[in-house]
Amino acid sequence: MNKYIFYPGCSIEGSAKAYYDSLNAIKDELGMSLQEIDDWNCCGATEYFGINLIPAYSLIARNLALAASQGKDTNTMMAPCSACYLNLEKADYYMAERPSLGIKVNEALAAGGLHYDPGSIQIRHLLDVIINDIGLDAVKSKVSRPLTGLRVAPYLGCMVPRPDYQHRWSDFEHPSELDDVLKVLGAEVVDFPLKTNCCGGHMTQIGPETAYELIRRLVSSAEEQKADIMVTVCPMCQMNLDAYQNETNRYFNTNFKMPIVFFTQLIALAFGKTAKEAGFGMELTSVKDALERIGMETPAPIAKTAKKPEGLPMPIRKQKKYASGLKASE
């Protein structure tokens, strides 16, 4: 059994619940034991670094300090979210590389009775763990329902393979790890040259026109390769490409209908799990046609609960603020 300290991140039980459900559906078969950090906090995403570096790194390092004090039989932390993974790696790396930063961060942590020595925790992304700890042969041995006939575009996003402080990935621009996992599941992996391009991040809130163009490029490229589905490893990427695909269609007068799912969902299907167990039914862009290619029915959509007032705004049918820039008629 491979043991990991688990940092779930803020989105895992919200917009990325399908990621969480599908991970829980496969972790035992992959021999993964996950110990969630008690009292973990948000990693700060990208915004905090643009305001003040010391509070930003201190916020992240608090999780590292908690992990170092709570870890049982392991010093390896696993994060499924790409932004969380990158931030945790950055905090650990820069606290060591810049001693003055490390001192200031630990001064902040001391106010809460915590301390972190950089290098105490090894930070890993879920995809890295599956590739290098579990192994492709072990994954393949669990496949009972090969994804034969399903054309998949592997989309890693911009935050996982770079900067690669620990040299974990095969390539900065065109890493093969996600492709390799999908291939052992029996899927047909298309050539997707934009696999590490940015999805826009929070530009959907700051500059929607820029975000829509980034989304258009990605989905259009997947369609050009005749992919049935796009697969990602990042909650932000999945939300942007799925939730804002409709807005992108309205802006460019396109008709994209590309399903965007997490790689763990396809692993779960290949392991023989039901579509519901694999977290399907939460996506906004229908996955019906893609699942039919492997002989599966789409589960009924899961009822959406009211959005928390403090949450990020989601797409609406009318965006009056940007109406003047829309190319499609209302």
Secondary structure, 3 states (H helix, E strand, C coil): CEEEEECCCCCCCCCCHHHHHHHHHHCCCCCEEEEECCCCCCCCCCHHHHCCHHHHHHHHHHHHHHHHHHCCCCCEEEECCHHHHHHHHHHHHHHHHCHHHHHHHHHHHHCCCCCCCCCCCEEEEHHHHHHHHHCHHHHHHCCCCCCCCCEEEEECCCCCCCCCCCCCCCCCCCCCHHHHHHHHCCCEECCCCCCCCCCCCCHHHHCHHHHHHHHHHHHHHHHHCCCCEEEECCHHHHHHHHHCHHHHHHHHCCCCCCCEEEHHHHHHHHCCCCCCCCCCCCCCCCCHHHHHCCCCCCCCCCCCCCCCCCCCCCCCCCCHHHHHHCCCCC
